[in-house]
Amino acid sequence: KKNGYKIEYIVADGKENENIGGIKIIDVGYSKIRLFRPFTSTLRIYRYFKISDSNIIHFLDPGFLIYALFLKKKIVIYDVHEDVPQDIFTKHYIPFFLKHVISFITRKIEDFVSKRLSGIITATPHLAYKFKKINPNTIDINNYPSLSEFNHQPTTEKQKAVCYIGELTKVRGIKEIVQAINGTDTKLILGGRFPDENFFQSIIKINSWKQVDFLGYLSRKDVQRVYNISIAGLVILHPTKSFYYSLPVKMFEYMAMGLPVIATNIPLWKEIIDKYNCGICVTYDNIEEIAEAIKKLVSLPKLAAKLGENGKIAVHNHFNWEEEEKKLLNFYKDL
């Protein structure tokens, strides 16, 4: 908006239209039946775009791919945040016997449509490498934190706590970090939602759940408060194919707030953490190793502060949205 673009967000969340800071949020509604949402919501969004005067359509929902083909005379950009066909294998609500079929069909559709769009934006260099073979007009724009939002201020509120805020699922290591906290005298702050009720019920039965401060969904302001009172941030995602080449924004948010990172030793993440000396890498399913990393940072506050400061400097110099924003605006102009 600050660069002269008129912006509308088109969503399907069943809430009313809003206007926030001069940016319109248009809600097209959604089906109450989850199975139907990928079809009904995207169709409604397509109908809106057909009558919209927008000349750039930048979409993230892979369910919109087929409709994107029919938006003639408009600049249409597909924004890819993960390996969508591979990510299907992590969806708990898709029956296992259907996952291979759905993944195969999704990949074929994604490749066919992507080749015919105006441009592709990916969230990581690895995804960009893949999509450039399909559509040469591809660029990676990393989802790094904004320096203006995550402007860490020293605080005396620090508690004997580590945190994770995000989607609370099996593949994001929630079971492992709840188990690991049992080997410490530290509190675990969890923010976010459990999309799978059965998984949630299994987690709260773990003995160390009593050491967990579960806050549910948090506003951005509350997220920052959790970061301010925590000693370290956890990113113990399982090394699935969809995460293996990802760059989790949580890791960089922790760094921006001056928190040392305890992360899965996925090679790409380990390379960053080792290079900038901003955290500790662990094996995702080694409960004792995760617990030892937590105890080390809690018991050595000077070390934790040093690692956190190193991460903060790295974000200010390299991993920030302000630099990525320039790439996005230039991409729009080129198109």
C-alpha positions in Angstrom: 0.0 0.0 0.0 2.8 2.4 0.9 4.2 2.0 -2.6 1.0 3.1 -4.3 -0.9 -0.2 -4.8 -4.5 -0.5 -4.1 -4.9 -3.8 -2.2 -7.7 -6.1 -1.5 -7.5 -9.4 0.4 -10.0 -12.0 -0.8 -10.7 -14.6 1.9 -13.2 -17.3 2.6 -13.6 -17.4 6.4 -17.3 -16.8 6.8 -16.8 -13.4 8.5 -18.0 -10.0 7.3 -16.1 -7.7 5.0 -13.7 -5.4 6.7 -11.6 -2.3 6.0 -8.4 -2.2 7.9 -6.0 0.7 7.4 -7.5 1.4 3.9 -7.1 -2.3 2.8 -10.3 -4.0 1.9 -10.8 -7.6 3.2 -13.5 -9.2 1.1 -15.1 -12.4 2.5 -16.8 -14.7 -0.1 -18.0 -17.1 2.6 -17.2 -20.8 3.0 -18.9 -24.2 3.3 -19.4 -25.6 6.8 -18.4 -29.0 5.4 -14.6 -29.2 5.2 -14.5 -31.6 2.3 -16.4 -29.1 0.1 -14.4 -26.0 1.0 -11.6 -26.4 -1.6 -14.2 -26.4 -4.3 -16.9 -24.0 -3.1 -14.6 -21.3 -1.7 -12.3 -21.2 -4.7 -15.2 -21.0 -7.1 -16.6 -18.0 -5.2 -13.2 -16.3 -5.3 -12.9 -16.9 -9.0 -16.3 -15.3 -9.6 -15.2 -12.3 -7.6 -12.0 -11.9 -9.6 -14.0 -12.1 -12.9 -15.7 -8.9 -12.0 -12.9 -7.3 -10.1 -10.8 -4.4 -11.7 -7.6 -5.8 -10.1 -4.8 -6.2 -12.7 -2.6 -8.3 -10.5 -3.9 -11.4 -8.8 -1.5 -13.0 -6.3 -2.9 -16.2 -4.8 -1.6 -18.7 -2.3 -4.3 -21.4 -2.2 -3.3 -24.3 -4.5 -7.0 -25.1 -4.7 -7.3 -22.0 -6.9 -4.9 -23.3 -9.6 -7.5 -24.6 -12.1 -9.5 -21.3 -11.9 -6.3 -19.3 -12.4 -6.2 -20.6 -16.0 -9.4 -18.8 -16.9 -8.4 -15.3 -15.6 -7.4 -13.9 -19.0 -6.0 -10.4 -19.5 -4.8 -10.3 -15.9 -1.4 -10.8 -14.3 -1.7 -14.0 -12.2 0.9 -15.1 -9.7 1.0 -18.3 -7.8 2.7 -18.0 -4.4 4.1 -21.3 -3.3 5.0 -21.8 0.4 5.6 -25.5 0.5 5.9 -28.6 -1.7 2.1 -29.0 -1.9 2.0 -32.5 -3.4 4.4 -33.7 -0.7 2.6 -31.9 2.0 -0.5 -33.9 1.4 1.1 -36.8 3.2 1.1 -34.8 6.4 -2.7 -34.1 6.3 -4.3 -36.1 9.1 -7.8 -35.7 7.6 -7.0 -37.4 4.3 -7.3 -41.2 4.3 -4.0 -42.9 3.9 -5.0 -44.9 0.9 -5.9 -41.7 -1.0 -2.8 -39.7 -0.2 -0.6 -41.1 -3.1 -3.4 -40.6 -5.6 -4.2 -37.1 -4.5 -0.5 -36.2 -4.3 0.1 -37.5 -7.9 -2.9 -35.6 -9.3 -2.0 -32.4 -7.5 1.6 -32.4 -8.9 0.3 -32.9 -12.4 -2.2 -30.0 -12.1 0.3 -27.8 -10.3 2.9 -28.3 -13.1 0.4 -27.8 -15.9 -1.0 -24.6 -14.6 2.2 -23.1 -13.3 3.7 -23.3 -16.7 0.9 -21.0 -18.1 0.8 -18.3 -15.3 2.4 -14.9 -15.4 4.8 -15.7 -12.7 5.6 -17.9 -9.7 6.8 -16.7 -6.2 8.3 -19.3 -3.9 9.1 -19.1 -0.2 12.5 -20.8 -0.5 15.3 -21.1 -3.0 14.8 -24.8 -3.2 11.2 -24.4 -4.4 12.3 -21.7 -6.8 14.9 -24.1 -8.4 12.0 -26.6 -8.9 9.6 -24.1 -10.4 12.1 -22.4 -12.7 12.2 -25.6 -14.7 8.4 -25.2 -15.2 8.1 -21.4 -15.5 11.3 -19.4 -16.0 9.5 -16.3 -14.5 10.0 -17.6 -11.0 11.5 -15.8 -8.0 12.1 -16.8 -4.4 10.8 -14.2 -1.8 11.5 -15.5 1.7 8.9 -15.1 4.4 11.3 -13.4 6.8 10.1 -11.3 9.8 9.7 -7.5 9.5 12.2 -5.5 11.5 9.5 -3.0 12.4 7.2 -5.7 13.9 9.9 -7.8 15.7 11.9 -5.0 17.2 13.2 -6.7 20.3 13.5 -4.6 23.4 15.4 -5.9 26.5 13.1 -7.1 29.2 13.3 -8.1 32.8 10.2 -10.3 32.4 12.1 -13.4 31.5 10.6 -16.6 33.0 12.0 -20.0 33.3 10.3 -21.0 30.1 10.8 -22.0 26.4 8.2 -21.5 23.8 6.6 -22.7 20.5 3.8 -20.9 18.7 2.3 -22.2 15.6 0.2 -25.1 14.3 0.1 -27.8 16.9 0.5 -31.1 15.0 2.4 -34.3 15.2 4.8 -33.4 12.4 5.7 -30.2 14.2 7.2 -32.0 17.1 4.6 -31.1 19.7 4.7 -34.6 21.3 8.5 -34.5 21.5 8.8 -31.1 23.1 6.1 -31.9 25.7 7.9 -35.1 26.6 11.3 -33.3 26.7 10.1 -30.7 29.1 9.6 -33.5 31.6 13.4 -33.8 31.9 13.7 -30.2 33.0 12.4 -27.8 35.7 11.3 -25.4 33.0 7.9 -24.4 31.7 6.8 -24.8 28.1 4.6 -22.1 26.6 2.5 -23.3 23.7 0.4 -21.0 21.5 -1.7 -22.1 18.6 -4.5 -24.6 17.7 -4.7 -28.3 17.7 -6.4 -29.1 14.4 -6.7 -32.8 15.3 -8.8 -33.4 18.5 -7.5 -36.9 18.9 -3.9 -35.8 18.9 -4.7 -33.1 21.4 -6.3 -35.6 23.8 -3.2 -37.8 23.5 -0.9 -34.9 24.3 -2.7 -33.7 27.4 -2.4 -37.3 28.8 1.4 -37.0 28.9 2.7 -36.6 32.4 4.6 -33.4 31.7 1.5 -31.6 30.4 1.4 -30.0 33.9 4.5 -28.1 32.9 2.8 -26.7 29.8 1.2 -23.2 29.7 -1.3 -23.7 26.8 -2.5 -20.3 25.6 -4.5 -21.2 22.5 -4.6 -18.9 19.5 -2.7 -15.7 20.1 -2.8 -12.2 18.6 0.5 -10.8 17.2 0.8 -8.6 20.2 0.5 -11.6 22.5 3.0 -13.6 20.4 5.6 -10.9 21.1 4.8 -10.9 24.8 5.5 -14.7 24.9 8.8 -14.2 23.1 9.7 -11.5 25.5 9.2 -13.7 28.6 10.8 -16.9 27.1 14.5 -17.9 27.3 14.5 -19.9 24.0 12.3 -20.8 21.0 11.7 -24.3 19.8 11.4 -25.5 16.1 11.4 -29.3 16.5 9.7 -30.1 13.2 10.0 -33.6 11.9 12.4 -33.9 8.9 9.6 -34.7 6.4 10.1 -34.0 2.7 7.9 -30.9 2.9 9.9 -29.4 5.7 13.4 -30.6 4.6 14.0 -27.6 2.4 11.7 -25.1 4.1 12.7 -22.0 6.0 10.3 -21.8 9.0 9.4 -18.2 9.7 9.2 -19.1 13.4 12.9 -19.7 13.5 13.6 -16.2 12.2 11.0 -14.6 14.5 12.8 -16.1 17.5 16.1 -14.7 16.1 14.6 -11.3 15.5 13.5 -11.2 19.1 16.9 -12.1 20.5 15.9 -15.7 21.4 18.3 -18.6 20.9 16.8 -21.3 18.7 16.5 -25.0 19.5 15.9 -26.6 16.1 15.8 -29.9 14.3 19.2 -30.7 12.8 17.9 -30.4 9.2 21.0 -29.5 7.1 19.6 -26.2 5.8 18.7 -25.0 9.3 21.8 -26.3 10.9 23.9 -24.5 8.3 22.2 -21.2 9.3 22.4 -21.8 13.0 26.0 -22.9 13.0 27.1 -20.1 10.7 25.5 -17.4 12.8 26.0 -19.2 16.2 22.5 -18.5 17.2 21.2 -21.7 18.7 21.4 -25.5 19.2 20.5 -28.2 16.8 19.0 -31.5 18.0 17.7 -34.8 16.7 13.9 -34.4 16.4 13.0 -37.6 18.2 15.8 -37.7 20.8 13.9 -36.6 23.9 17.0 -36.5 26.1 18.9 -34.4 23.6 16.1 -31.8 23.4 15.8 -31.7 27.2 19.6 -31.2 27.5 19.5 -28.3 25.0 16.7 -26.7 27.1 18.5 -27.2 30.4 21.7 -25.8 28.9 20.2 -22.5 27.8 18.1 -22.1 31.0 21.1 -22.8 33.2 23.5 -20.6 31.2 21.7 -17.2 30.7 24.8 -15.5 29.4 25.2 -18.1 26.7 21.5 -17.8 25.9 21.8 -14.1 25.6 24.9 -14.3 23.4 23.3 -16.8 21.0 20.1 -14.6 21.0 22.1 -11.5 20.1 23.9 -13.3 17.3 20.5 -14.3 15.8 19.2 -10.8 16.1 22.2 -9.4 14.2 21.8 -12.0 11.5 18.1 -11.1 11.0 18.9 -7.4 10.8 21.7 -8.0 8.3 20.3 -10.8 6.2 16.9 -12.4 7.1 14.4 -9.6 7.1 11.3 -8.7 5.2 12.5 -5.2 4.3 15.0 -6.7 1.8 12.5 -9.2 0.5 9.9 -6.5 0.0 12.1 -4.8 -2.6 12.3 -8.1 -4.6 8.5 -8.4 -4.5 7.9 -4.8 -5.7 10.4 -5.2 -8.6 8.8 -8.5 -9.6 5.4 -6.7 -9.8 6.9 -3.9 -11.9 8.6 -6.3 -14.3 5.4 -8.2 -14.9 
